[in-house]
Amino acid sequence: MKKMWLITALALGLLALTACSGESGDDAKTGGAAMAPSHAAASSANGSFPFMGEAELDQYLKANAGRPTMLFFWASWCPSCKQQIPELEALQKDKGERLNLVALSVDESEDALDRYMAKHPMDVPVYWGNQDLARKFRVEAIPTLVIFDKTGKQIFSQAGVFPASMLGAMADKLNQ
């Protein structure tokens, strides 16, 4: 437990200033960012991504109980979010069998997400969300990581870019 708090403290100290503000303005029109669906998130026939609001997240957590869940709020216009994507892909590759990983785009339009994903496919489960879910978790900057334990209880929330090694260490601790 002490190591998890140490990791958390380091994450807070090193990464607090790396997050984008939640202001998207006209930047959302330049393309949406998200990660290609795999596992639980499959794109629909028209190329759009599954929606995840409060009810859908609750269902997801219940359906995937027994494994911790890392939920990443992000948007395509956010430079820090784009830095986080390769870290998420590395985490998915290394720890995906023991961890639920969800990349939740809060782009203002689903079209922005579709355009971004057409050019930048990713191997991470991607959902499209809304500001209601972001408000529920008090997301004030992106990217923001929210962690749920194996029972679906929220245990962590912090904005910033997290290196894959740190995310992997967190996943290992969550699975002990």
C-alpha positions as CSV (number, residue, x, y, z in Angstrom):
1,M,0.0,0.0,0.0
2,K,2.9,2.4,0.8
3,K,4.3,1.8,-2.7
4,M,1.0,2.7,-4.3
5,W,0.8,5.9,-2.3
6,L,4.4,6.7,-3.3
7,I,3.6,6.1,-7.0
8,T,0.6,8.2,-6.6
9,A,2.5,11.0,-4.9
10,L,5.2,10.9,-7.6
11,A,2.5,11.0,-10.3
12,L,0.9,14.0,-8.8
13,G,4.1,15.8,-8.3
14,L,5.6,15.1,-11.7
15,L,2.5,15.2,-13.9
16,A,0.2,17.8,-12.4
17,L,1.2,20.4,-14.9
18,T,1.2,18.3,-18.0
19,A,-2.6,18.2,-18.5
20,C,-4.5,20.2,-21.0
21,S,-7.3,22.5,-19.8
22,G,-10.8,21.4,-20.5
23,E,-11.4,24.2,-22.9
24,S,-11.7,23.0,-26.4
25,G,-13.1,26.0,-28.2
26,D,-12.7,25.7,-32.0
27,D,-9.9,23.2,-31.6
28,A,-12.4,20.3,-31.6
29,K,-13.1,21.1,-35.3
30,T,-9.5,20.1,-36.2
31,G,-10.1,16.4,-35.6
32,G,-11.1,14.1,-32.8
33,A,-8.7,11.9,-30.8
34,A,-9.5,8.5,-29.6
35,M,-8.2,5.1,-29.7
36,A,-9.5,2.2,-31.8
37,P,-11.8,-0.2,-30.2
38,S,-10.7,-3.7,-29.2
39,H,-12.0,-6.1,-26.7
40,A,-15.3,-4.7,-25.2
41,A,-15.5,-1.6,-27.4
42,A,-16.3,-2.4,-31.0
43,S,-17.0,0.2,-33.6
44,S,-20.4,0.3,-35.2
45,A,-21.0,-0.3,-38.9
46,N,-20.8,3.4,-39.6
47,G,-17.4,3.7,-37.9
48,S,-18.6,5.4,-34.8
49,F,-17.6,4.4,-31.3
50,P,-19.8,3.1,-28.5
51,F,-21.2,5.8,-26.2
52,M,-20.4,5.6,-22.5
53,G,-22.3,7.7,-20.1
54,E,-22.9,7.1,-16.4
55,A,-25.3,4.1,-16.9
56,E,-23.0,2.5,-19.5
57,L,-20.0,2.9,-17.2
58,D,-21.9,1.3,-14.3
59,Q,-22.8,-1.6,-16.6
60,Y,-19.2,-1.9,-17.8
61,L,-17.8,-2.0,-14.3
62,K,-20.3,-4.7,-13.3
63,A,-19.7,-6.8,-16.4
64,N,-16.0,-6.6,-15.9
65,A,-15.8,-7.0,-12.1
66,G,-12.8,-9.0,-10.8
67,R,-10.3,-6.9,-12.7
68,P,-9.3,-3.3,-12.0
69,T,-10.3,-0.7,-14.5
70,M,-8.3,2.3,-15.7
71,L,-10.5,5.0,-17.4
72,F,-8.7,7.7,-19.4
73,F,-10.6,10.9,-20.3
74,W,-9.0,12.5,-23.3
75,A,-9.7,14.5,-26.6
76,S,-8.2,14.6,-30.0
77,W,-7.2,18.3,-29.8
78,C,-5.2,17.9,-26.6
79,P,-1.4,17.5,-27.2
80,S,-0.9,15.9,-23.8
81,C,-3.6,13.3,-24.6
82,K,-1.7,12.5,-27.8
83,Q,1.4,11.9,-25.7
84,Q,-0.6,9.5,-23.5
85,I,-1.8,7.3,-26.4
86,P,1.5,5.3,-26.9
87,E,1.6,4.7,-23.2
88,L,-1.9,3.3,-23.2
89,E,-1.1,1.0,-26.1
90,A,2.0,-0.3,-24.2
91,L,-0.1,-0.8,-21.1
92,Q,-2.8,-2.7,-23.2
93,K,-0.1,-4.9,-24.7
94,D,1.7,-5.7,-21.5
95,K,-1.2,-5.8,-18.9
96,G,-4.4,-6.0,-20.9
97,E,-5.2,-9.5,-19.8
98,R,-5.3,-8.4,-16.1
99,L,-6.7,-5.0,-16.5
100,N,-9.7,-3.3,-18.0
101,L,-8.6,-0.3,-20.0
102,V,-11.0,2.3,-21.4
103,A,-10.1,5.4,-23.4
104,L,-13.1,7.8,-23.2
105,S,-13.0,10.6,-25.7
106,V,-14.7,13.8,-24.6
107,D,-14.4,15.4,-28.0
108,E,-17.4,17.7,-28.7
109,S,-18.5,15.6,-31.6
110,E,-18.4,11.9,-32.5
111,D,-17.4,12.9,-36.0
112,A,-14.2,14.4,-34.7
113,L,-13.3,11.1,-33.0
114,D,-14.2,9.2,-36.2
115,R,-11.9,11.5,-38.3
116,Y,-9.0,11.1,-35.9
117,M,-9.4,7.4,-35.7
118,A,-9.5,7.0,-39.5
119,K,-6.0,8.5,-39.6
120,H,-4.6,7.2,-36.3
121,P,-6.0,3.7,-35.5
122,M,-5.1,2.5,-32.0
123,D,-5.2,-0.8,-30.2
124,V,-7.0,0.3,-27.1
125,P,-10.7,0.1,-26.3
126,V,-12.2,3.5,-27.2
127,Y,-15.6,4.9,-26.3
128,W,-17.1,8.3,-26.9
129,G,-18.4,10.1,-23.8
130,N,-19.9,13.4,-22.7
131,Q,-19.3,16.1,-20.2
132,D,-21.8,14.6,-17.8
133,L,-19.5,11.7,-17.1
134,A,-16.5,14.0,-16.9
135,R,-18.3,16.1,-14.4
136,K,-19.2,13.1,-12.3
137,F,-15.5,12.4,-11.8
138,R,-14.6,16.1,-11.5
139,V,-12.5,16.1,-14.6
140,E,-11.1,19.6,-14.9
141,A,-8.2,18.9,-17.3
142,I,-7.3,16.2,-19.7
143,P,-5.9,13.6,-19.9
144,T,-7.3,12.4,-16.6
145,L,-6.9,8.9,-15.3
146,V,-9.6,7.4,-13.0
147,I,-8.9,4.0,-11.5
148,F,-11.5,1.6,-10.1
149,D,-10.6,-1.4,-8.0
150,K,-11.7,-5.0,-8.8
151,T,-15.1,-4.3,-7.3
152,G,-15.7,-1.1,-9.4
153,K,-15.0,1.3,-6.5
154,Q,-13.2,4.5,-7.6
155,I,-9.9,4.7,-5.8
156,F,-7.9,7.3,-7.8
157,S,-8.3,10.3,-10.1
158,Q,-5.6,12.5,-11.4
159,A,-4.9,14.6,-14.5
160,G,-1.7,14.3,-16.3
161,V,0.4,12.1,-18.6
162,F,1.5,8.8,-17.0
163,P,4.4,6.8,-18.4
164,A,3.6,3.1,-19.3
165,S,6.0,1.9,-16.6
166,M,4.1,3.8,-13.9
167,L,0.8,2.6,-15.3
168,G,2.1,-1.0,-15.3
169,A,3.3,-0.7,-11.7
170,M,-0.2,0.6,-10.7
171,A,-1.8,-2.3,-12.5
172,D,0.5,-4.8,-10.7
173,K,-0.4,-3.3,-7.3
174,L,-4.1,-3.3,-8.2
175,N,-3.9,-7.0,-9.0
176,Q,-2.2,-8.1,-5.8
